[in-house]
């Protein structure tokens, strides 16, 4: 036993957070109870509001409580560029690079074995969005995994007849780190994608 | 911007959890929103109930929403043994060992530089508890740190005149691991506290 029921329930509830096991949940629960009860109440309120209020942007399908997310609502962005990503977290990652076009957020990647076909991940909605907007280039920024590549390939095939530029983010060695720590597949891509140096 | 206001507020609120930085908070918020909204609402409810409902056990001062915590309320425990610890988490740790005496939970350790004297950490309440109960032994299980040792020493001095057995948990090498990885101070304690082997 050792913890009273309310504390046990809080510890159990905290374990739904990704990466939080029994020990971490205990530390979180006791720290909030001992040091920051008002912070704990603020967190409860933020959770309730977000879980009940957040839906999906009707244009790019990212998570948003408004009809249009901040990216879709912004009139100053480049309407000729569309970046296709696998999830809302990827929008954040691409935003950090300074990209200022539009987005479309898929529901993950194609996974026929799990029953996730084109409809399940929202590819028909992507096609409708592309047909309606005046994009000149679609950048496929799905993950550099087997599933992400397959998803990009599938979308590229659908887009080919439309006469758009369809591009895929570059594969190669990441900045920083050392060459002998890079895996062979990545290095092969980096060699194949080499570029002449213009001084 | 990239996240809508409710999501940003949730990410900020999650950062009050110990060990949760910006990136982890983002992952937690999006995972709850995408995969487990009912879990998120349960967590909000558990937080509200615990933050508003949990107080302190009137006998041992650990966190509890009832007047007496599960340990103090249990009539089958050994009333002659009192274990003094620095916080509610330590009660859980000592319980795991199978200890079935009573507890008293201090509010941390003595720290004169931070203005935490005997009153601030609850030593007068500990003395009152000892005077009222029929304990034959008091086990000082404060942390094996400089501050924890000082706190144990201070309490031991107060208890000496009362004719009780006052003991301190043993210092020595922890189980598992290798001797050459143990620090010198611990090894010195382990040598000084050596015991004859009886076969």
Interface residues (C-beta under 8 A of the other chain):
Chain A: X1 X2 X3 X4 X5 X6 X7 X9 X10 X12 X13 X14 X16 X17 X18 X19 X24 X26 X27 X28 X29 X30 X31 X32 X33 X34 X36 X37 X39 X40 X41 X42 X43 X44 X45 X46 X47 X48 X49 X50 X51 X52 X53 X54 X63 X64 X65 X66 X69 X70 X71 X87 X88 X89 X91 X92 X95
Chain B: X1 X2 X3 X4 X5 X6 X7 X9 X10 X12 X13 X14 X16 X17 X18 X19 X24 X26 X27 X28 X29 X30 X31 X32 X33 X34 X36 X37 X39 X40 X41 X42 X43 X44 X45 X46 X47 X48 X49 X50 X51 X52 X53 X54 X63 X64 X65 X66 X69 X70 X71 X74 X87 X88 X89 X91 X92 X95
